[in-house]
Amino acid sequence: RDESGQWREQQQQRGGPFIRSGAEFGAFQTPIGLREISCFQFVARGESGLYAMISLHFKVKHMKKIIIAIDGFSSCGKSTMAKELAKEIGYIYVDTGAMYRSVTLFALRAGLFDADGNIQREELRDRMHDIDISFRLNPDTKRPETFLNGENVEREIRSMEVSERVSPIAAVDFVRAALVAQQQRMGREKGLVMDGRDIGTAVFPQAELKIFVTATAEVRAQRRFDELQEKGMPACYDEILRNVQERDYIDSHREVSPLRKAADAIELDNSHLTLAQQQEWLRQRYLEAVGSV
Ligand code: DC
């Protein structure tokens, strides 16, 4: 490393039997993910004439596995950046919003909302053990998709109907307790990128890297609108903006685990960043956290 802590190539000219030796260190993208690699090279001279011997030695170091907690407001691009990083470094990605959305879909299908939109708490409590949420990797997109009781619900949980009902469901204490316990089990082996609202504060307060993402409500509503349009799903900007603001309010004012930045989280306002800029920023924070920069 140089004085500023950056990795750099080093090469030295030497006398003696070695006419040249060199070494290179750094974090490189490899077919098995981002790895720390060191490589040494020596060129030697013999006594009865000049000949060269080259010895290359590669050492691939498995980088320390950590937990990366990414929290922030709805539709601020957390999942996109979390998913990309997980893919790049070979970590498991967990979208905890998808878990709250799956419980909401289950409650909608089971008729557990009354005409005024209130949740029938006792019925939901009794049915909690009927809810099984899992993630499976889509072999084509290489991205995880959400399954509710064995059914792929990845598309359905993103509908406006679910978005409108999910915040009150996420405020129910026994729903949070069940999902947080499942999330903590998923992180036992580390090597995990998890995004949500309370990951750095309640699920993994000991996470090695915590990021808190923000962006203005208007920018987030526009992104959500573009995303729905791209998927060919019905979308109205004003309605989405209202939903984003409403969810911000409920998520940050609820009694159980309200959305807030952990004291040791690094904040990122991505209102004016491109996806590539965000990705690079996150990659640098990851390398710092595992001690490779
Ligand atoms: O990230 P999202 O928009 O898919 O999340 C859906 C809802 O779930 C959102 O209103 C907040 C809630 N949520 C939560 O309370 N805690 C989490 N860890 C993740 C999501």
Boltz pocket constraint, residues with backbone or C-beta under 6 A from the ligand:
constraints:
  - pocket:
      binder: B
      contacts: [[A, 73], [A, 74], [A, 75], [A, 96], [A, 97], [A, 98], [A, 100], [A, 101], [A, 163], [A, 166], [A, 167], [A, 170], [A, 171], [A, 195], [A, 196], [A, 197], [A, 198], [A, 199], [A, 247], [A, 251], [A, 257]]
      max_distance: 6.0
